[in-house]
Amino acid sequence: MKAGKALGAGILSGVLALSVIGCGNNDNNTNNAASKTNEPAKATEDTSKPGKKVKIVYSMWGSAEEGNTTQKVADKFNASQDKIEVEVQAIPWENYMTKLNTLATAKQLPDTGMLREDGVVQWSSQGMLNDVSSMYDGTDSKPLDSLAYKYQGKTVAYAAANEILLLYYNKDMFDKAGVAYPPSALDKAWTWDEFVTTAKKLTNDKNGKHPGDDGFDSQSIVQFGASVENLPWQLETWALGNGGGFYSGDGTEVRIGEDASMEAIQKVADLYLKDHVAPLSVGQTDDGIQRTIIAGTVAMATNGAWNVGTSLNTAKKEGLNYGVAVLPYMKDKVTLNTGGANVVFSQTKHPAEAMEWLKWYNSEENNWGLISEGIWMPTLQKWYTDETLTRKWVENPNFPPYEEYKSAVVDYAQSSAVKPASWFYTNHTTEFNTLLGSILGDVWTGKTTAKDAITKNLDALKAAHSGNN
C-alpha cells in the first residue's frame, strides 16, 4: 500500500499495478500518449457510427508506467469486442483530485475513472457522477449491497474490491496459554467483556503474571493480549456496535457526541489505560498487524482483510501460525467494510459503454492475482454464496483453513453485522477523521477522557462534517 492515502483508496491504488500485471500479461504493447506523458486526454466526443468503436477515457491515479500497464489490460478488453475502445489516462496521485477538478471546470472530464472514497458523495452532490445502479442488470450476480456508494438513494459507484474488519490471532500464543481460540462464527462472537477477560489471560509481564494477579507489573509487559486498531475510521465500528455511531444513518447528522459513541471509544482506550492488555497506539499509522501479530508481541489484533495478502502471507511462510475470527461486540455485532470507488462521470456522452468497461474491468477474473493473494475480496455476491466459487477463492495456501476463513470472512462479509464505512454515504469524512484523530491523541495516553475531548470539540467536529472547518 502507498502511505498517506485514505484506506480504501490506498488499497485500490497501492496494489493496482499488481492487479493489472496479473491479468494483463499479453503481447499487445499499445500505449497511448496520455498514459505515457500523464497529460490529460480530452473529453470524448460522440463518435458513435455504424462499424466504428465508441472511444471512452478511463482515469486512474498512478505513474506513467502504471498507466501503460493498465492500458495493456484495457487493450485486452478492446480486443474482446467491437463496440468500445478504452484509453487510459494516468495522473500522479498527488495531483489527481486537483486535475479532475480542473477538467471538470473545463467540461473535459474523462468518461469514467477512479475516485477517492471521500470524494464520491461530494461529487455526487455537485451533479458530477452518474447513477450506475443499472450496471449489473441482466447479469447472473451483482456486488454485495454493502459495496454500493449511495447518494439520495441512488447508487453512484460500486467498490472495486471488498474489505472488512476482522480479528487476527496468534494460535501458538493461545495454545501455550491453554486458551480457546476466538470464534470464527458470528453467532458465537465474544462480548467485549469476554474479549477483555481473554486478553488478560494472554497478557504477561516479565515474571509471567497477568493483569489482576498480585504483583503484576504493567510497566514490564512482554506479551500483550490484544490490540484494537484505533485509526479514526475504524473506531466507528465500536461506536456503532455500542448503539451509537459517528453519523446518523443518512449521514446528515453527527452522532459522535452521544454517550454511547464516546463510551465505546473510551473502552478502546481503556484496553491500554486500565485493562493493561494492549500496547499504546496513537492511531496514526495503518500498520497495526505488522506492529502486533507479526512482531510477535500481541496475541490478537483487529484490522482489515487486506492484511492477509499485504503482510500475513509472508509472515506465514516464515513460521507465523495465525488464525482469523469475527470481531467481539459491545451491544450489537458490527464490522465495517470498504473498498475504493470506480465512477462514471456525468459529463460523459457514453454512460452505457463506460459502465460496460467498468463491469468488465472490475470482474474477479481480471483481479484474480489480488484476490488469490488475499489483498482483495470479491465484490460479486455469487462468490460468497456459490460453494464452488468460494472454494476456488479460499482453498489455497495463502489463506487460513477453509472452514475457518469461510466462517470468519466469507459468511461474515454478507451478514447483518456488516456496515459500510461512512464515506459510502456521507461527505467530508477525511476532514472529520483528521480532526478526530487529533482530538483523541490525549485520550490514548490518558491525559483526558473521550467524553471530555469530544464534548469540548463537538462543534468543530460538526463543522468539519459540514465542510466548514
C-alpha positions in Angstrom: 0.0 0.0 0.0 1.1 3.6 -0.6 1.2 5.7 2.5 -0.7 8.8 3.0 -4.0 7.8 1.3 -7.4 7.1 2.6 -7.6 3.4 3.3 -9.8 2.1 0.5 -8.2 4.4 -2.0 -4.8 3.3 -0.7 -5.7 -0.3 -1.2 -7.1 0.3 -4.7 -4.1 2.4 -5.9 -1.3 0.8 -4.0 -2.0 -2.6 -5.5 -3.3 -1.6 -8.8 -0.1 -2.4 -10.5 -0.3 -6.0 -9.2 -3.8 -6.2 -10.4 -3.2 -5.2 -14.0 0.1 -7.1 -14.2 -1.6 -10.2 -13.1 -4.3 -10.0 -15.8 -2.5 -8.0 -18.4 0.5 -10.1 -19.5 -0.2 -10.2 -23.2 1.8 -9.2 -26.2 -0.1 -6.1 -27.0 2.2 -3.2 -26.2 0.0 -0.4 -27.4 0.4 2.7 -25.2 -1.5 6.0 -25.6 0.1 9.4 -25.4 -1.9 10.4 -22.3 -0.7 7.4 -20.3 2.9 8.0 -21.4 3.0 11.6 -20.5 0.4 11.9 -17.8 -1.2 14.7 -19.9 -5.0 14.7 -19.7 -6.8 13.1 -22.6 -9.5 15.4 -23.9 -13.1 14.6 -23.0 -14.5 12.2 -25.5 -16.9 13.3 -28.3 -19.9 11.4 -29.5 -18.2 9.3 -32.2 -20.8 6.6 -32.4 -21.2 5.5 -36.0 -22.0 2.1 -37.6 -18.9 0.0 -37.6 -16.9 2.4 -35.5 -15.9 1.9 -31.9 -17.0 4.3 -29.2 -14.0 5.7 -27.5 -14.1 6.2 -23.8 -11.4 7.5 -21.4 -10.7 5.9 -18.0 -8.7 8.0 -15.5 -6.6 6.5 -12.7 -4.0 7.7 -10.2 -0.5 6.4 -10.8 2.7 6.8 -12.7 3.1 6.7 -16.5 4.4 3.2 -16.1 1.3 2.2 -14.1 -0.9 3.8 -16.8 0.9 1.9 -19.5 0.4 -1.3 -17.7 -3.3 -0.6 -17.2 -3.6 0.3 -20.8 -2.5 -3.2 -21.7 -5.4 -4.5 -19.7 -7.7 -2.1 -21.5 -6.3 -3.4 -24.8 -7.4 -6.9 -23.8 -10.9 -5.5 -23.3 -10.7 -3.6 -26.6 -9.8 -6.7 -28.5 -12.6 -8.7 -26.9 -15.4 -6.8 -28.6 -16.0 -4.4 -31.5 -18.0 -1.6 -29.8 -15.8 0.1 -27.3 -12.2 1.4 -27.3 -10.8 2.3 -23.9 -8.0 4.8 -23.5 -6.3 5.0 -20.0 -5.3 8.4 -18.6 -2.8 8.2 -15.7 -2.4 11.1 -13.3 0.0 11.2 -10.4 -1.7 10.6 -7.0 -0.5 13.9 -5.6 -2.2 15.8 -8.4 -5.2 13.5 -9.1 -8.1 15.3 -7.5 -6.7 18.8 -8.5 -6.5 17.6 -12.1 -10.0 16.2 -12.0 -11.4 19.5 -10.6 -9.6 21.4 -13.4 -11.0 19.0 -16.0 -14.5 19.3 -14.5 -14.4 23.1 -14.7 -13.3 22.9 -18.4 -16.0 20.2 -19.0 -13.3 17.8 -20.2 -13.6 15.1 -17.6 -12.9 11.5 -18.7 -15.9 9.2 -19.2 -15.0 7.1 -16.1 -12.3 6.6 -13.6 -11.1 6.1 -10.0 -12.3 8.5 -7.3 -11.2 8.8 -3.7 -13.7 7.3 -1.3 -14.2 10.6 0.4 -14.9 12.4 -2.9 -17.8 10.2 -4.1 -20.6 11.8 -2.1 -19.2 15.3 -2.6 -19.0 14.8 -6.4 -22.5 13.3 -6.4 -23.9 16.2 -4.5 -22.5 18.5 -7.2 -24.1 16.5 -10.0 -20.8 15.2 -11.3 -21.5 11.4 -11.2 -23.9 9.2 -13.0 -26.3 6.7 -11.4 -24.7 3.3 -12.0 -27.4 1.2 -10.4 -28.2 -0.5 -13.7 -24.6 -1.6 -14.3 -25.3 -5.2 -13.4 -28.8 -5.5 -14.9 -29.1 -8.8 -16.8 -26.1 -10.4 -15.2 -26.0 -13.5 -13.0 -24.8 -11.6 -10.0 -24.2 -8.1 -8.6 -22.0 -6.7 -5.9 -22.9 -7.1 -2.3 -25.3 -4.3 -1.2 -22.7 -3.0 1.3 -20.4 -2.1 -1.6 -22.7 0.4 -3.2 -21.9 4.1 -2.7 -25.2 5.9 -2.2 -26.4 9.5 -2.7 -30.0 10.4 -2.2 -31.0 6.8 -2.6 -29.1 6.3 -5.9 -26.1 4.1 -6.4 -23.4 6.4 -7.7 -20.4 3.9 -7.5 -19.5 0.4 -6.7 -16.4 -0.5 -4.8 -13.8 -2.2 -6.9 -12.9 -4.6 -4.1 -14.3 -5.7 -0.8 -12.6 -5.3 2.6 -13.9 -6.0 6.1 -12.5 -5.6 9.6 -11.5 -8.8 11.3 -9.8 -10.2 14.4 -6.4 -11.9 13.8 -4.7 -14.0 16.4 -1.5 -16.0 17.1 -2.5 -19.6 17.5 0.7 -20.6 19.2 0.2 -18.0 21.9 -3.3 -19.2 22.6 -2.1 -22.8 22.7 0.7 -22.0 25.1 -1.7 -20.3 27.4 -4.3 -23.0 27.1 -6.9 -20.5 26.0 -9.7 -21.3 23.5 -9.3 -19.6 20.1 -11.6 -16.6 19.2 -14.8 -17.7 17.5 -15.0 -17.7 13.7 -18.8 -17.9 13.7 -20.8 -14.8 14.1 -23.4 -16.4 16.4 -20.6 -17.3 18.8 -18.9 -14.0 18.8 -17.3 -12.8 22.1 -18.8 -10.0 24.0 -16.5 -7.1 24.8 -16.1 -8.4 28.3 -15.2 -11.9 27.2 -12.7 -10.3 24.8 -11.0 -8.3 27.6 -11.1 -11.3 30.0 -9.3 -13.5 27.4 -6.8 -10.7 26.6 -5.9 -10.6 30.3 -5.1 -14.4 30.3 -2.8 -13.7 27.3 -1.0 -10.7 28.8 2.2 -11.5 30.6 4.7 -9.3 32.4 8.4 -10.3 32.7 7.6 -12.5 35.7 4.7 -14.3 33.9 2.0 -12.5 35.8 -1.3 -11.4 34.3 -3.4 -8.2 34.9 -5.3 -8.7 38.2 -2.6 -11.0 39.6 -0.8 -9.9 42.8 2.4 -8.3 41.8 1.5 -7.8 38.2 3.8 -5.1 36.7 2.1 -3.1 33.9 5.4 -1.4 33.1 7.2 -4.7 32.3 4.7 -6.4 29.9 6.5 -8.7 27.5 3.3 -10.0 25.7 0.0 -8.2 25.3 -3.2 -10.0 24.9 -4.9 -7.7 22.4 -4.8 -4.6 20.2 -7.8 -2.8 18.7 -6.8 -0.6 15.8 -7.7 3.0 16.7 -7.4 4.7 13.4 -10.4 7.1 13.4 -12.3 5.5 10.6 -12.0 2.0 12.2 -13.2 3.4 15.6 -16.6 3.9 14.1 -17.1 0.1 14.3 -17.2 0.3 18.1 -19.4 3.4 18.3 -21.9 1.6 16.0 -21.6 -1.6 18.0 -22.3 0.2 21.3 -25.5 1.7 20.0 -24.1 5.0 18.8 -22.1 6.0 15.7 -20.3 8.8 14.1 -23.2 9.9 12.0 -26.9 9.3 11.6 -28.0 6.6 9.2 -28.5 9.1 6.3 -25.2 10.8 7.1 -26.8 14.2 7.7 -26.1 14.5 11.5 -23.1 14.0 13.7 -23.7 11.4 16.5 -20.2 11.1 17.9 -21.2 13.3 20.9 -23.7 10.7 22.1 -22.8 8.9 25.3 -22.8 5.5 23.6 -20.3 6.7 21.0 -17.9 8.3 23.5 -18.2 5.3 25.8 -17.1 2.9 23.0 -14.0 5.0 22.2 -13.1 5.1 25.9 -13.4 1.3 26.1 -10.8 1.0 23.3 -8.5 3.4 25.2 -9.0 1.6 28.4 -7.5 -1.6 26.9 -4.2 0.2 27.4 -5.0 2.6 30.3 -7.0 0.4 32.7 -7.1 -3.2 31.5 -3.4 -3.3 30.7 -3.9 -5.8 27.9 -2.9 -3.6 24.9 0.2 -1.6 23.8 -0.1 2.1 23.5 -1.2 3.1 20.0 -1.8 6.7 18.9 -4.0 6.0 15.9 -1.6 7.5 13.3 -0.3 4.7 11.1 -2.0 1.8 9.2 0.5 -0.9 10.1 -1.3 -2.4 13.1 -0.9 -6.0 12.1 2.8 -5.6 11.4 3.3 -3.9 14.8 1.4 -6.6 16.7 0.7 -10.0 15.4 3.7 -10.1 13.0 6.0 -8.5 15.5 5.1 -11.3 17.9 4.2 -9.0 20.8 0.4 -9.3 20.8 -1.8 -12.3 20.8 -4.8 -10.9 18.9 -5.4 -7.7 17.0 -8.1 -6.1 14.8 -7.6 -4.9 11.3 -8.7 -5.3 7.7 -8.9 -8.4 5.5 -6.3 -6.9 3.1 -3.6 -7.8 5.7 -3.8 -11.5 4.6 -2.2 -10.5 1.3 -0.1 -7.5 2.2 1.8 -8.9 5.2 0.5 -12.1 6.8 1.3 -14.4 3.8 4.9 -13.6 4.1 4.9 -14.0 7.9 3.1 -17.3 7.5 5.8 -18.6 5.2 8.3 -17.5 7.9 6.5 -19.6 10.5 3.7 -17.5 11.9 0.7 -19.7 12.9 -2.2 -17.3 12.8 -5.9 -17.5 12.7 -8.8 -15.2 11.8 -12.1 -14.6 13.7 -15.1 -12.3 13.9 -14.8 -9.2 15.9 -16.1 -9.1 19.5 -19.0 -6.8 20.2 -20.2 -4.4 22.8 -24.0 -4.3 22.3 -24.5 -5.1 18.6 -22.4 -7.2 16.3 -20.7 -4.8 13.8 -17.9 -4.9 11.3 -17.1 -2.2 8.7 -16.5 -2.8 5.0 -14.8 -0.6 2.5 -13.3 -0.5 -1.0 -12.1 2.1 -3.4 -14.6 3.6 -5.9 -14.8 3.5 -9.7 -17.3 6.0 -11.1 -18.9 7.2 -14.3 -18.7 11.0 -14.7 -21.8 12.8 -15.7 -20.1 14.7 -18.5 -19.7 11.5 -20.5 -21.7 11.0 -23.7 -21.3 7.3 -23.3 -22.6 6.2 -19.9 -23.6 2.7 -21.1 -20.2 2.0 -22.6 -18.4 3.4 -19.6 -20.4 1.0 -17.3 -19.7 -1.9 -19.6 -16.0 -1.3 -19.3 -16.1 -0.9 -15.5 -18.2 -4.1 -15.2 -15.5 -6.0 -17.2 -12.5 -4.3 -15.5 -13.8 -4.9 -12.0 -14.6 -8.6 -12.6 -13.0 -11.1 -10.3 -11.2 -12.8 -13.2 -9.3 -9.5 -14.0 -8.2 -9.1 -10.4 -7.5 -12.7 -9.6 -3.9 -12.2 -8.5 -5.1 -9.7 -5.8 -7.9 -11.9 -4.7 -5.9 -15.2 -4.5 -3.2 -13.4 -2.6 -5.8 -12.2 0.0 -5.3 -8.5 -0.7 -8.8 -8.0 -2.2 -12.0 -9.9 -1.6 -14.5 -10.4 -4.4 -17.4 -8.0 -4.9 -20.0 -10.1 -6.6 -22.4 -11.9 -4.3 -22.1 -15.2 -6.1 -18.5 -15.6 -4.8 -20.0 -15.7 -1.3 -23.0 -17.9 -2.0 -21.8 -20.4 -4.6 -19.6 -23.0 -2.8 -17.7 -23.9 -6.0 -16.6 -20.2 -6.4 -15.9 -19.8 -2.7 -13.6 -22.8 -2.7 -11.9 -21.5 -5.8 -11.2 -18.3 -3.9 -10.3 -19.6 -0.5 -8.8 -23.1 -0.9 -5.2 -22.0 -1.5 -2.1 -21.9 0.7 -2.4 -18.1 1.1 -5.4 -18.4 3.4 -6.1 -19.9 6.9 -8.0 -23.2 6.8 -11.1 -23.2 4.5 -13.8 -23.6 7.2 -12.2 -21.0 9.5 -11.8 -18.4 6.8 -15.2 -19.1 5.2 -17.0 -18.6 8.5 -14.9 -15.6 9.8 -14.6 -13.8 6.5 -16.9 -15.1 3.7 -20.0 -15.6 5.8 -19.2 -12.6 7.9 -18.9 -10.3 4.9 -22.5 -11.0 3.8 -24.0 -11.0 7.3 -26.2 -8.4 9.0 -23.2 -7.3 11.0 -21.6 -5.5 8.0 -22.0 -1.8 7.9 -20.4 0.4 5.2 -17.7 2.8 6.2 -19.1 6.3 6.4 -17.6 7.5 3.1 -20.1 5.3 1.4 -23.0 7.6 2.4 -21.7 10.9 3.8 -19.4 13.8 3.0 -16.2 15.3 4.4 -15.1 12.1 6.1 -11.4 12.9 5.7 -11.8 16.3 7.4 -13.8 14.8 10.2 -11.4 11.8 10.7 -8.3 14.0 10.6 -9.8 16.3 13.3 -11.0 13.4 15.4 -7.6 11.8 15.2 -6.0 15.0 16.6 -8.7 15.3 19.3 -8.2 11.8 20.5 -4.4 12.0 20.8 -4.5 12.8 24.6 -7.2 10.2 25.1 -4.9 7.3 24.2 -2.3 8.5 26.7 -4.8 9.1 29.5 -4.4 12.9 29.7 -8.1 13.3 29.1 -11.2 11.2 28.5 -13.0 10.5 25.3 -16.1 12.3 26.7 -14.2 15.4 27.7 -12.2 15.6 24.4 -15.1 15.0 22.1 -17.6 17.2 24.0 -15.1 20.1 24.1 -14.6 19.8 20.3 -18.0 18.7 19.2 -18.8 22.0 17.4 -15.6 21.7 15.5 -16.4 18.1 14.5 -19.8 19.1 13.3 -18.2 21.9 11.3 -15.7 19.5 9.8 -18.6 17.2 8.7 -20.4 20.1 7.1 -17.3 21.2 5.2 -16.9 24.5 7.2 -13.8 23.7 9.2 
